[in-house]
Amino acid sequence: MPPTYDANTVPAISVSELTHAFKGHQALNQVSFAVMPQTLHGFVGPNGAGKTTTLKVICTLLKPNWGQVQVFGHSVRSEPIAVREKIGFMPDHFSMYRQMTVFEYLDFFAAAYGLKMTQRDQVINDVLTLTDMDGRRNDLISGLSRGMQQRVSLARVLVHDPDLLLLDEPASGLDPRARIELMEILRELRRMGKTIFISSHILSELAELCDSVTIIDRGHVKFSGPMDALLDADAEVSRFTLKFSQAPENATELLTAIDGIVSAEIPEYSSGNEFDLELDPASDSNIVLSSIIGLGVPIVSFAQRRKQLNQAFMDLTTRGVRP
C-alpha cells in the first residue's frame, strides 16, 4: 500500500509553471506537478515530450526560463547545492571509468561526496549488497554486462544516501530478467523511505511499480496524480469482466436482461465462458452481481476492468513525432 501523508507534508518535488525553450523551440510550457515523499512516481511521454529537460532542471543541470521548481522545499534556482545534497541522478546514457574495479569506482564517488575513509567501506558494502553486486566488487567495470553496469550506476547514485532518486530510463537495454530484478530493487528502496522519480517507456512495469504518474506530451502535462485515478478513470461507463465455469447457451440474452447491464460481449480470446460487461454508471455493481448469481450458473470471477496504462497513454498523447 502506498504511504499516506499529512496535508502539510512538503513535496519531494514541486514543479510550478515550468517553462523552457531552446533557440525558439518550446520544450516545456507551464508544466506543473508534485511528487510526495517516499513514493515511486512515473514520468512518461513520447520522444521529445520534455522528460529529459524536466529531469535536468530538477537536478540543477539546467536553469529554467520561467517557473518554480523545489526539491524538499529547496529552490533549484537559489539553493542548487542544497538540492544536490538531496538527490541522486542516474542519466539514461551514463559514462563509467571502465578500467576501475567496481569497488574503486564507488570509492571514488563516495570520496567525491565527502565521505571519510572510515565510512566508505561500510557504505560501499551496503550498496553492493542492496544491488546484489557484492560478489563483483573486484571486477573491472569493462568486463561487466550492461545489466551489471546499470546496477553499479545505481549503487553509485546511492553512496551519499540521497532522499530522492532521479532515474532516466534505468531499464533501457536490459533483458527481461534484469528489468524484473531492477524493479524489485526499486521497490526495496521505496520501502527504505526513498522517493523515486523514474522516467521510462516500459509502461506495463510502471503501472505495477508506481504510486503516481505524470504524463507529458509536447511540453504540456496531460495528467498528474495517483496511478489508480488514471487507470480507473472512466466517467461514462463502468466495465467488468465476468467468467462462468460453464456459460449457458443464451448467456448474452440473460445478462443484458439484467437491470444495470448495458451490454455483454464475448471477447475474441474467450472460450465462450467469459464476458465483457458494460454497466450503467448509476447502477450498483453488488446488486448486478446478485442478479447474475440469481441465474443459477456457477461464477468463477467478477472483476472491474481497469484501463491499461498504455491505453491511457495513447488516449492522452498526440500521434506522430514532435516537430
Sine and cosine of phi, psi and omega as CSV:
sin_phi,cos_phi,sin_psi,cos_psi,sin_omega,cos_omega
0.00,0.00,0.71,-0.70,0.06,-1.00
-0.89,0.45,0.56,-0.83,0.02,-1.00
-0.92,0.40,0.42,-0.91,0.07,-1.00
-0.96,-0.27,0.43,-0.90,-0.11,-0.99
-0.72,-0.70,0.48,-0.88,0.14,-0.99
-0.92,0.40,0.53,-0.85,-0.04,-1.00
-0.87,0.49,-0.39,0.92,-0.03,-1.00
-1.00,-0.02,0.07,1.00,0.01,-1.00
-0.88,0.48,0.74,-0.67,0.04,-1.00
-0.96,0.29,0.79,-0.61,0.01,-1.00
-0.88,0.48,0.52,-0.85,0.12,-0.99
-0.92,0.40,-0.65,0.76,0.08,-1.00
-0.75,-0.66,0.77,-0.64,0.10,-1.00
-0.79,-0.61,0.90,-0.44,0.00,-1.00
-0.89,-0.46,0.82,-0.57,-0.06,-1.00
-0.75,-0.66,0.90,-0.44,0.07,-1.00
0.79,0.61,0.64,0.77,0.00,-1.00
-0.93,0.37,0.82,-0.57,-0.03,-1.00
-0.73,-0.69,0.73,-0.69,0.02,-1.00
-0.46,-0.89,0.62,-0.78,0.00,-1.00
-0.72,-0.69,0.53,-0.85,0.09,-1.00
-0.89,-0.46,0.94,-0.34,0.07,-1.00
0.75,0.66,0.74,0.68,0.04,-1.00
1.00,0.03,-0.17,0.99,0.04,-1.00
-1.00,0.01,0.88,-0.48,-0.05,-1.00
-0.99,0.17,0.99,-0.16,-0.02,-1.00
-0.98,0.21,-0.65,0.76,-0.02,-1.00
-0.71,-0.70,0.67,-0.74,-0.04,-1.00
-0.74,-0.68,0.99,-0.16,0.04,-1.00
0.79,0.61,0.78,0.63,0.03,-1.00
-0.98,0.22,0.77,-0.63,0.02,-1.00
-0.67,-0.74,0.72,-0.69,0.13,-0.99
-0.19,-0.98,0.21,-0.98,0.02,-1.00
-0.66,-0.75,0.53,-0.85,0.04,-1.00
-0.83,-0.56,0.83,-0.56,-0.03,-1.00
-0.99,0.12,0.43,-0.90,-0.02,-1.00
-0.88,0.47,0.50,-0.86,0.09,-1.00
0.88,0.47,0.49,0.87,0.09,-1.00
-0.87,-0.49,0.25,-0.97,0.09,-1.00
-0.92,-0.38,0.91,-0.42,-0.16,-0.99
-0.91,-0.42,0.82,-0.57,0.05,-1.00
-1.00,0.03,0.60,-0.80,0.00,-1.00
-0.78,-0.63,0.95,-0.30,-0.15,-0.99
-0.78,-0.63,0.45,-0.89,0.04,-1.00
0.06,-1.00,0.31,-0.95,0.04,-1.00
-0.90,0.43,0.20,-0.98,0.11,-0.99
-0.85,0.53,0.72,-0.70,0.00,-1.00
0.99,0.13,0.17,0.99,-0.05,-1.00
-0.97,0.25,-0.37,0.93,-0.02,-1.00
0.90,-0.43,0.19,0.98,-0.07,-1.00
-0.91,0.42,-0.78,0.62,-0.06,-1.00
-0.92,0.40,-0.60,0.80,0.06,-1.00
-0.87,0.50,-0.69,0.72,0.02,-1.00
-0.88,0.47,-0.71,0.71,0.03,-1.00
-0.87,0.49,-0.68,0.73,-0.01,-1.00
-0.90,0.44,-0.58,0.82,0.06,-1.00
-0.92,0.39,-0.72,0.70,-0.04,-1.00
-0.88,0.48,-0.62,0.78,-0.04,-1.00
-1.00,-0.05,0.29,0.96,0.15,-0.99
0.94,0.35,0.30,0.95,0.06,-1.00
-1.00,0.08,-0.20,0.98,-0.04,-1.00
-0.57,-0.82,0.76,-0.65,0.04,-1.00
-1.00,0.01,0.80,-0.60,-0.04,-1.00
-0.96,0.28,0.44,-0.90,0.08,-1.00
-0.94,0.33,-0.55,0.84,-0.10,-1.00
-0.39,-0.92,0.47,-0.88,0.08,-1.00
0.97,-0.26,0.11,-0.99,-0.04,-1.00
-0.86,-0.50,0.71,-0.70,0.09,-1.00
-0.73,-0.69,0.81,-0.59,0.01,-1.00
-0.79,-0.61,0.57,-0.82,0.08,-1.00
-0.86,-0.51,0.92,-0.39,-0.09,-1.00
0.76,0.65,0.67,0.74,0.06,-1.00
1.00,0.08,-0.06,1.00,0.00,-1.00
-0.99,-0.16,0.75,-0.67,-0.03,-1.00
-0.97,0.24,0.71,-0.70,0.04,-1.00
-0.94,0.35,-0.36,0.93,0.02,-1.00
-0.98,0.19,-0.80,0.59,-0.16,-0.99
-0.99,-0.13,-0.26,0.97,-0.02,-1.00
-0.75,-0.67,0.80,0.61,-0.08,-1.00
-0.89,0.46,-0.57,0.82,-0.02,-1.00
-0.92,0.39,-0.66,0.75,0.04,-1.00
-0.89,0.45,-0.61,0.80,0.04,-1.00
-0.91,0.42,-0.70,0.71,-0.05,-1.00
-0.90,0.44,-0.48,0.88,0.05,-1.00
-0.93,0.36,-0.38,0.92,-0.07,-1.00
-1.00,-0.06,-0.29,0.96,-0.19,-0.98
-0.90,-0.43,0.39,-0.92,0.22,-0.98
-0.76,-0.65,0.83,-0.56,-0.11,-0.99
-0.92,-0.39,0.81,-0.58,0.06,-1.00
-0.89,-0.45,0.98,-0.21,-0.04,-1.00
-0.95,0.30,0.24,-0.97,0.02,-1.00
-0.90,0.43,-0.77,0.63,0.02,-1.00
-0.96,-0.28,0.95,-0.31,-0.06,-1.00
-0.90,-0.43,0.60,-0.80,0.07,-1.00
-0.98,-0.17,0.59,-0.81,-0.01,-1.00
-0.76,-0.65,0.46,-0.89,0.06,-1.00
-0.99,0.16,1.00,-0.06,-0.24,-0.97
-0.94,0.35,-0.34,0.94,0.00,-1.00
-1.00,-0.05,0.08,1.00,0.13,-0.99
-1.00,0.00,0.43,-0.90,0.20,-0.98
-0.98,0.21,0.23,-0.97,0.02,-1.00
-0.85,0.53,-0.70,0.71,-0.01,-1.00
-0.90,0.44,-0.72,0.70,-0.02,-1.00
-0.87,0.49,-0.66,0.75,0.00,-1.00
-0.88,0.48,-0.75,0.66,-0.01,-1.00
-0.93,0.36,-0.59,0.81,0.03,-1.00
-0.91,0.42,-0.62,0.79,0.03,-1.00
-0.86,0.51,-0.74,0.67,-0.04,-1.00
-0.96,0.28,-0.56,0.83,0.07,-1.00
-0.88,0.48,-0.65,0.76,0.05,-1.00
-0.92,0.40,-0.63,0.78,0.02,-1.00
-0.89,0.45,-0.53,0.85,0.05,-1.00
-0.99,0.15,-0.03,1.00,0.09,-1.00
1.00,-0.04,0.20,0.98,0.03,-1.00
-0.96,0.28,0.69,-0.73,0.02,-1.00
-0.95,0.30,0.39,-0.92,-0.05,-1.00
-0.84,0.54,-0.59,0.81,-0.02,-1.00
-0.93,0.37,-0.40,0.92,0.02,-1.00
-1.00,0.05,-0.54,0.84,-0.25,-0.97
-0.90,0.44,-0.66,0.75,-0.02,-1.00
-0.84,0.54,-0.73,0.68,-0.04,-1.00
-0.93,0.37,-0.66,0.75,0.01,-1.00
-0.88,0.47,-0.70,0.72,-0.01,-1.00
-0.91,0.41,-0.65,0.76,0.06,-1.00
-0.86,0.52,-0.67,0.74,-0.04,-1.00
-0.91,0.42,-0.73,0.69,-0.07,-1.00
-0.95,0.30,-0.50,0.87,0.07,-1.00
-0.94,0.34,-0.60,0.80,0.06,-1.00
-0.91,0.41,-0.69,0.73,-0.01,-1.00
-0.88,0.47,-0.63,0.77,-0.03,-1.00
-1.00,-0.04,0.11,0.99,0.03,-1.00
0.85,0.53,0.67,0.74,0.01,-1.00
-0.85,-0.52,0.24,0.97,-0.06,-1.00
-0.90,0.43,-0.44,0.90,0.02,-1.00
-0.98,0.20,-0.12,0.99,-0.03,-1.00
-0.91,-0.42,0.30,0.95,-0.12,-0.99
-0.86,0.51,-0.50,0.87,-0.04,-1.00
-0.98,-0.19,0.11,0.99,0.02,-1.00
-0.99,0.15,0.57,-0.82,0.12,-0.99
-0.93,0.36,0.65,-0.76,0.01,-1.00
-0.88,0.47,-0.54,0.84,-0.01,-1.00
-0.88,0.48,-0.38,0.92,-0.02,-1.00
-1.00,-0.09,0.05,1.00,-0.03,-1.00
-1.00,0.02,0.50,-0.87,0.10,-1.00
-0.95,0.32,0.20,-0.98,0.04,-1.00
-0.84,0.54,-0.70,0.72,0.00,-1.00
-0.89,0.45,-0.65,0.76,0.02,-1.00
-0.93,0.36,-0.60,0.80,0.06,-1.00
-0.90,0.44,-0.59,0.81,0.08,-1.00
-0.87,0.49,-0.66,0.75,0.01,-1.00
-0.91,0.42,-0.65,0.76,0.02,-1.00
-0.91,0.41,-0.64,0.77,0.05,-1.00
-0.89,0.46,-0.64,0.77,0.06,-1.00
-0.92,0.40,-0.65,0.76,0.05,-1.00
-0.87,0.49,-0.64,0.77,0.04,-1.00
-0.87,0.48,-0.63,0.77,0.02,-1.00
-0.89,0.45,-0.47,0.88,-0.13,-0.99
-1.00,-0.04,-0.16,0.99,-0.18,-0.98
-0.89,0.45,-0.46,0.89,0.00,-1.00
-0.99,-0.17,0.24,0.97,0.10,-1.00
0.82,0.57,0.84,0.54,-0.01,-1.00
-0.95,0.31,0.43,-0.90,0.05,-1.00
-0.99,0.14,-0.46,0.89,-0.07,-1.00
-0.81,-0.58,0.79,-0.61,0.07,-1.00
-0.96,-0.28,0.81,-0.58,0.04,-1.00
-0.94,-0.34,0.94,-0.34,-0.13,-0.99
-0.88,-0.48,0.88,-0.47,-0.02,-1.00
-0.98,-0.21,0.96,-0.29,-0.01,-1.00
0.77,0.64,0.84,0.55,-0.06,-1.00
-0.92,0.40,-0.36,0.93,-0.02,-1.00
-0.99,-0.14,0.15,0.99,-0.03,-1.00
-0.88,0.48,0.80,-0.60,0.07,-1.00
0.99,0.16,0.07,1.00,-0.02,-1.00
-1.00,0.01,0.52,-0.86,0.09,-1.00
-0.97,0.25,0.25,-0.97,-0.08,-1.00
-0.81,0.58,-0.67,0.74,-0.01,-1.00
-0.91,0.42,-0.69,0.72,0.00,-1.00
-0.89,0.45,-0.60,0.80,0.03,-1.00
-0.91,0.41,-0.69,0.72,0.00,-1.00
-0.88,0.48,-0.68,0.73,0.00,-1.00
-0.92,0.40,-0.62,0.79,0.05,-1.00
-0.90,0.44,-0.67,0.74,0.01,-1.00
-0.88,0.48,-0.59,0.80,0.03,-1.00
-0.93,0.37,-0.59,0.81,0.08,-1.00
-0.88,0.47,-0.67,0.74,0.01,-1.00
-0.90,0.43,-0.63,0.78,0.06,-1.00
-0.88,0.47,-0.66,0.75,0.01,-1.00
-0.90,0.43,-0.64,0.77,0.04,-1.00
-0.90,0.43,-0.62,0.78,0.06,-1.00
-0.90,0.43,-0.65,0.76,0.04,-1.00
-0.89,0.46,-0.47,0.88,0.02,-1.00
-0.98,0.18,-0.08,1.00,0.06,-1.00
0.97,-0.24,0.08,1.00,0.02,-1.00
-0.97,0.23,0.51,-0.86,0.20,-0.98
-0.99,-0.15,0.75,-0.67,-0.09,-1.00
-0.82,-0.57,0.83,-0.56,0.03,-1.00
-0.92,-0.40,0.93,-0.36,-0.18,-0.98
-0.84,-0.54,0.85,-0.53,0.12,-0.99
-1.00,-0.08,0.80,-0.60,-0.07,-1.00
-0.40,-0.91,0.44,-0.90,0.11,-0.99
-0.98,-0.18,-0.04,1.00,-0.05,-1.00
-1.00,0.02,0.99,0.11,-0.20,-0.98
-0.91,0.40,-0.61,0.79,-0.05,-1.00
-0.88,0.47,-0.61,0.79,-0.01,-1.00
-0.96,0.27,-0.59,0.81,0.04,-1.00
-0.90,0.44,-0.61,0.79,-0.01,-1.00
-0.87,0.49,-0.60,0.80,0.01,-1.00
-0.99,0.15,-0.45,0.89,-0.18,-0.98
-1.00,-0.03,-0.63,0.78,-0.26,-0.97
-1.00,-0.03,0.55,-0.83,0.13,-0.99
-0.99,0.17,-0.57,0.82,-0.07,-1.00
-0.56,-0.83,0.20,-0.98,-0.10,-0.99
-0.46,-0.89,0.54,-0.84,0.18,-0.98
-0.85,-0.52,0.78,-0.63,0.07,-1.00
-0.95,-0.31,0.82,-0.58,-0.03,-1.00
-0.86,-0.51,0.63,-0.78,-0.01,-1.00
-0.57,-0.82,0.84,-0.55,0.03,-1.00
0.79,0.61,0.66,0.75,0.09,-1.00
0.99,0.13,0.05,1.00,-0.01,-1.00
-0.88,-0.48,0.62,-0.78,0.10,-1.00
-0.98,0.19,0.83,-0.56,0.01,-1.00
-0.99,-0.11,-0.45,0.89,0.07,-1.00
-0.35,-0.94,0.60,-0.80,0.15,-0.99
-0.47,-0.88,0.85,-0.53,-0.01,-1.00
0.26,-0.97,-0.20,-0.98,-0.01,-1.00
-0.86,0.51,0.59,-0.81,0.02,-1.00
-0.87,0.50,-0.65,0.76,-0.01,-1.00
-0.87,0.49,-0.62,0.79,-0.01,-1.00
-0.91,0.42,-0.55,0.84,0.03,-1.00
-0.96,0.29,-0.72,0.69,-0.11,-0.99
-0.98,0.20,-0.44,0.90,0.00,-1.00
-1.00,-0.08,-0.14,0.99,-0.08,-1.00
-0.93,0.37,0.86,-0.51,0.09,-1.00
-0.27,-0.96,1.00,-0.06,-0.17,-0.99
-0.95,0.30,-0.38,0.93,-0.15,-0.99
-1.00,-0.10,-0.61,0.80,-0.09,-1.00
-0.71,-0.70,0.29,-0.96,0.07,-1.00
-0.80,-0.59,0.88,-0.47,-0.11,-0.99
-0.94,-0.35,0.66,-0.75,0.01,-1.00
-0.72,-0.70,0.39,-0.92,0.13,-0.99
-0.93,-0.37,0.78,-0.62,0.00,-1.00
-0.88,-0.48,0.70,-0.71,0.05,-1.00
-0.75,-0.66,0.82,-0.57,0.10,-0.99
-1.00,-0.07,0.42,-0.91,0.14,-0.99
-0.94,0.34,-0.60,0.80,0.08,-1.00
-0.44,-0.90,0.97,-0.26,-0.09,-1.00
-0.96,0.29,0.60,-0.80,0.09,-1.00
-0.94,0.34,0.33,-0.94,-0.07,-1.00
-0.88,0.48,-0.59,0.81,-0.04,-1.00
-0.98,-0.19,0.57,0.82,-0.09,-1.00
-0.86,0.51,-0.67,0.74,-0.04,-1.00
-0.86,0.50,-0.70,0.71,0.00,-1.00
-0.91,0.41,-0.66,0.75,0.00,-1.00
-0.89,0.45,-0.65,0.76,-0.05,-1.00
-0.94,0.33,-0.72,0.70,-0.04,-1.00
-0.94,0.35,-0.27,0.96,0.06,-1.00
-0.98,0.17,-0.23,0.97,-0.01,-1.00
-0.97,0.23,0.73,-0.68,0.01,-1.00
-0.88,0.47,0.81,-0.59,0.01,-1.00
0.96,-0.28,-0.34,0.94,0.03,-1.00
-1.00,-0.09,0.89,-0.46,-0.03,-1.00
-0.99,0.16,-0.67,0.74,0.00,-1.00
-0.46,-0.89,0.39,-0.92,0.05,-1.00
-0.64,-0.77,0.87,-0.50,-0.04,-1.00
-0.78,-0.63,0.55,-0.83,0.06,-1.00
-1.00,-0.01,0.89,-0.45,0.01,-1.00
-0.91,0.41,0.38,-0.92,-0.07,-1.00
-0.86,0.51,-0.58,0.82,-0.07,-1.00
-0.98,0.19,-0.15,0.99,-0.13,-0.99
-0.98,0.21,0.51,-0.86,0.08,-1.00
-0.99,0.11,-0.02,1.00,0.00,-1.00
0.92,-0.38,-0.11,0.99,0.01,-1.00
-0.98,-0.19,-0.10,1.00,-0.05,-1.00
-0.91,-0.42,0.62,-0.79,-0.06,-1.00
-0.70,-0.71,0.62,-0.78,0.17,-0.99
-1.00,-0.08,0.88,-0.48,-0.04,-1.00
-0.96,-0.30,0.65,-0.76,0.16,-0.99
-0.92,-0.38,0.87,-0.50,-0.04,-1.00
-0.98,-0.20,0.49,-0.87,0.16,-0.99
-0.89,0.45,0.79,-0.61,-0.02,-1.00
-0.83,0.55,-0.43,0.90,-0.01,-1.00
-0.99,0.14,-0.16,0.99,-0.05,-1.00
-0.99,0.15,0.34,-0.94,0.06,-1.00
-0.99,-0.14,0.89,-0.46,-0.06,-1.00
-0.88,0.47,-0.49,0.87,0.03,-1.00
-0.92,0.40,-0.64,0.77,0.03,-1.00
-0.93,0.37,-0.64,0.77,0.04,-1.00
-0.88,0.48,-0.69,0.72,0.01,-1.00
-0.89,0.46,-0.65,0.76,0.03,-1.00
-0.87,0.50,-0.62,0.78,0.02,-1.00
-0.92,0.38,-0.61,0.79,0.03,-1.00
-0.92,0.40,-0.68,0.73,0.05,-1.00
-0.86,0.51,-0.57,0.82,0.00,-1.00
-0.91,0.43,-0.22,0.97,0.06,-1.00
-0.94,0.33,-0.30,0.96,0.04,-1.00
0.99,0.16,0.30,0.95,0.01,-1.00
-0.95,-0.31,0.79,-0.62,-0.01,-1.00
-0.85,0.53,0.73,-0.68,-0.03,-1.00
-0.96,-0.27,0.75,-0.66,0.06,-1.00
-1.00,0.07,-0.69,0.72,-0.03,-1.00
-0.38,-0.93,0.44,-0.90,0.07,-1.00
-0.52,-0.85,0.95,-0.32,-0.12,-0.99
-0.60,-0.80,0.55,-0.84,0.05,-1.00
-0.94,0.33,0.67,-0.74,0.03,-1.00
-1.00,0.01,0.83,-0.56,0.05,-1.00
-1.00,-0.04,0.55,-0.83,0.13,-0.99
-0.90,0.43,0.66,-0.75,0.07,-1.00
-0.98,0.21,0.52,-0.85,-0.03,-1.00
-0.87,0.49,-0.61,0.80,0.00,-1.00
-0.91,0.42,-0.56,0.83,0.05,-1.00
-0.94,0.34,-0.68,0.74,0.05,-1.00
-0.87,0.49,-0.65,0.76,0.02,-1.00
-0.88,0.48,-0.72,0.69,0.00,-1.00
-0.91,0.41,-0.58,0.81,-0.01,-1.00
-0.92,0.39,-0.54,0.84,-0.13,-0.99
-0.99,-0.11,-0.28,0.96,-0.06,-1.00
-0.95,-0.32,0.23,-0.97,-0.13,-0.99
-0.99,-0.15,0.65,-0.76,0.04,-1.00
-0.90,0.44,0.58,-0.82,0.13,-0.99
1.00,-0.07,0.16,-0.99,-0.01,-1.00
-1.00,0.04,0.66,-0.75,-0.01,-1.00
-0.91,0.42,0.73,-0.68,0.00,-1.00
-0.95,0.32,0.00,0.00,0.00,0.00
